[in-house]
Amino acid sequence: MIEIKENFSLKKYNTFSFDVKCSYFSTFSKVDELKELIIIHINNKYPLMVLGGGSNILFTTDFEGLIIQSIIKGVEIISETNEYVDVRVGSGENWDEFVGYCVQHDWSGIENLSLIPGFVGTCPIQNIGAYGVEVKDTITKVETIEIDSLNDFVFSNAECNFGYRDSIFKKELKGKHVITYVYFRLKKKSEFVLNYGNLNEELQKYNLINLKNIRQAVIDIRNSKLPKPEDFGNAGSFFKNPEVKAVKFDELKRNYPTIPSYPQGNSRVKVPAGWLIEQAGWKGKNIGNAGVHSKQALVLINLGNATGNEVLNLAKEIQNSVNQKFGIQLEMEVNVV
Ligand SMILES: Cc1cc2nc3c(=O)[nH]c(=O)nc-3n(C[C@H](O)[C@H](O)[C@H](O)COP(=O)(O)OP(=O)(O)OC[C@H]3O[C@@H](n4cnc5c(N)ncnc54)[C@H](O)[C@@H]3O)c2cc1C
């Protein structure tokens, strides 16, 4: 049964810990409850927003409307062969607990995505990625309810239009569908991806390379580099790594010979946003209560009682100075509300 709470504090529901409220808040544990909430939204004309773990959101103000959060649970095996297992997972499952569950069962494919905060239902939205792996390579289908029609939809992997930190749910269909279940195909014969960052180096500590040790290595690296939201509110990488044309990159390379780069194979080159921000002098700096993390310049942090607008203002200052220095416009990865 749904319960609607009024004037609800979101401080514990966003990893920046901004002290904002919404007019109404409710969770849903099944699709029928979700439909009931959507009807309440339509009948009362309340603006509607879906919230997962709040780890990719920057609230700049109170939300005058209804916020709904999935608590749809369950990991159900749909089919299985000697090679792989297909599972259907409720959107309200915690992402990292699901990764742990797969590793425990020796199912490979998402172990490099350990310790990313958030819910399973949100992982397709920005096609979460880390340590050389993107979740799109394991997602087979996404089930949704369309808000306007209340109809059930099933999106195939191709229909999700996945890209780098991107999908149809972040673009054309932003705010139009609620994701209820995600389907994954995980491999029983492990294929490890170890050639990214210092993962291989970290694994030297172990006698054996297996899913459990890879997961632990990723967790250890992340814990050593990224601020925990409990210590400093943050939303992980604030900006996307920009892609520039090869011609533009050649010009940058002439002026900044040490610039790191990841060729994309389509005459485009990806440049780490963290490097650009650091070169523009922002690493460890702050404006008021909003800061740039001292170990990872891509992460903007709440130093205490920052508001969403203070962090947004800092982000805009960073965008301006990176643009002035390098002629590159950084795009925000975080959803601003
Ligand atoms: C410390 C830290 C580290 C991070 N590291 C990484 C990383 O390595 N790689 C990476 O890709 N990301 C990373 N992130 C970002 C974030 O964890 C992911 O984007 C995650 O998938 C967000 O999940 P969430 O449930 O918290 O989403 P939320 O922040 O709650 O929501 C994000 C967006 O999705 C929408 N939404 C939420 N649930 C649904 C639903 N069921 N249906 C439709 N729309 C919905 C919301 O309206 C919002 O627009 C990190 C964040 C933090 C704080």
The ligand as a Tripos MOL2 file, in Angstrom:
@<TRIPOS>MOLECULE
LIG
   53    58     1     0     0
SMALL
NO_CHARGES

@<TRIPOS>ATOM
      1 C1         30.8800    8.7560   -4.8490 C.3       1 LIG1
      2 C2         30.2200    8.5460   -6.1940 C.ar      1 LIG1
      3 C3         30.8770    7.8280   -7.1770 C.ar      1 LIG1
      4 C4         30.2790    7.6180   -8.4290 C.ar      1 LIG1
      5 N1         30.9580    6.8980   -9.3660 N.ar      1 LIG1
      6 C5         30.4050    6.6750  -10.5800 C.ar      1 LIG1
      7 C6         31.1010    5.9170  -11.5770 C.ar      1 LIG1
      8 O1         32.1970    5.4210  -11.3430 O.2       1 LIG1
      9 N2         30.5070    5.7260  -12.7670 N.ar      1 LIG1
     10 C7         29.2590    6.2340  -13.0550 C.ar      1 LIG1
     11 O2         28.7690    6.0230  -14.1820 O.2       1 LIG1
     12 N3         28.5750    6.9780  -12.1490 N.ar      1 LIG1
     13 C8         29.1130    7.1990  -10.9260 C.ar      1 LIG1
     14 N4         28.4400    7.9420   -9.9910 N.ar      1 LIG1
     15 C9         27.1340    8.5410  -10.3450 C.3       1 LIG1
     16 C10        25.9090    7.7120   -9.8730 C.3       1 LIG1
     17 O3         26.2570    6.8150   -8.8530 O.3       1 LIG1
     18 C11        25.2670    6.9270  -11.0110 C.3       1 LIG1
     19 O4         24.8880    7.7920  -12.0520 O.3       1 LIG1
     20 C12        24.0230    6.1520  -10.5460 C.3       1 LIG1
     21 O5         23.5460    5.3110  -11.5660 O.3       1 LIG1
     22 C13        22.8970    7.0630  -10.0870 C.3       1 LIG1
     23 O6         21.9410    6.2480   -9.4560 O.3       1 LIG1
     24 P1         20.8700    6.8220   -8.4410 P.3       1 LIG1
     25 O7         19.9070    5.7070   -8.2000 O.co2     1 LIG1
     26 O8         21.5100    7.4090   -7.2720 O.co2     1 LIG1
     27 O9         20.1980    7.9390   -9.3510 O.3       1 LIG1
     28 P2         19.5230    9.3280   -8.9160 P.3       1 LIG1
     29 O10        20.5930   10.3230   -8.6390 O.co2     1 LIG1
     30 O11        18.5000    9.1210   -7.8730 O.co2     1 LIG1
     31 O12        18.7860    9.7160  -10.2740 O.3       1 LIG1
     32 C14        19.5010   10.0500  -11.4470 C.3       1 LIG1
     33 C15        18.5160   10.3710  -12.5700 C.3       1 LIG1
     34 O13        17.7330    9.2300  -12.8930 O.3       1 LIG1
     35 C16        16.3260    9.4670  -12.7510 C.3       1 LIG1
     36 N5         15.7530    8.2080  -12.2150 N.ar      1 LIG1
     37 C17        16.0870    7.5870  -11.0660 C.ar      1 LIG1
     38 N6         15.4370    6.4070  -10.9540 N.ar      1 LIG1
     39 C18        14.6570    6.2830  -12.0580 C.ar      1 LIG1
     40 C19        13.7380    5.2970  -12.5470 C.ar      1 LIG1
     41 N7         13.4750    4.1590  -11.8680 N.pl3     1 LIG1
     42 N8         13.1200    5.5070  -13.7270 N.ar      1 LIG1
     43 C20        13.3560    6.6320  -14.4380 C.ar      1 LIG1
     44 N9         14.2060    7.6110  -14.0390 N.ar      1 LIG1
     45 C21        14.8470    7.4430  -12.8630 C.ar      1 LIG1
     46 C22        16.2380   10.6370  -11.7940 C.3       1 LIG1
     47 O14        15.0360   11.3680  -11.9840 O.3       1 LIG1
     48 C23        17.4790   11.4410  -12.1830 C.3       1 LIG1
     49 O15        17.2260   12.2410  -13.3150 O.3       1 LIG1
     50 C24        28.9980    8.1640   -8.7120 C.ar      1 LIG1
     51 C25        28.3380    8.9030   -7.7140 C.ar      1 LIG1
     52 C26        28.9330    9.0770   -6.4510 C.ar      1 LIG1
     53 C27        28.2130    9.8490   -5.3870 C.3       1 LIG1
@<TRIPOS>BOND
     1     1     2 1
     2     2     3 ar
     3     2    52 ar
     4     3     4 ar
     5     4     5 ar
     6     4    50 ar
     7     5     6 ar
     8     6     7 ar
     9     6    13 1
    10     7     8 2
    11     7     9 ar
    12     9    10 ar
    13    10    11 2
    14    10    12 ar
    15    12    13 ar
    16    13    14 ar
    17    14    15 1
    18    14    50 ar
    19    15    16 1
    20    16    17 1
    21    16    18 1
    22    18    19 1
    23    18    20 1
    24    20    21 1
    25    20    22 1
    26    22    23 1
    27    23    24 1
    28    24    25 2
    29    24    26 1
    30    24    27 1
    31    27    28 1
    32    28    29 2
    33    28    30 1
    34    28    31 1
    35    31    32 1
    36    32    33 1
    37    33    34 1
    38    33    48 1
    39    34    35 1
    40    35    36 1
    41    35    46 1
    42    36    37 ar
    43    36    45 ar
    44    37    38 ar
    45    38    39 ar
    46    39    40 ar
    47    39    45 ar
    48    40    41 1
    49    40    42 ar
    50    42    43 ar
    51    43    44 ar
    52    44    45 ar
    53    46    47 1
    54    46    48 1
    55    48    49 1
    56    50    51 ar
    57    51    52 ar
    58    52    53 1
@<TRIPOS>SUBSTRUCTURE
     1 LIG1         1 GROUP 0 **** ****
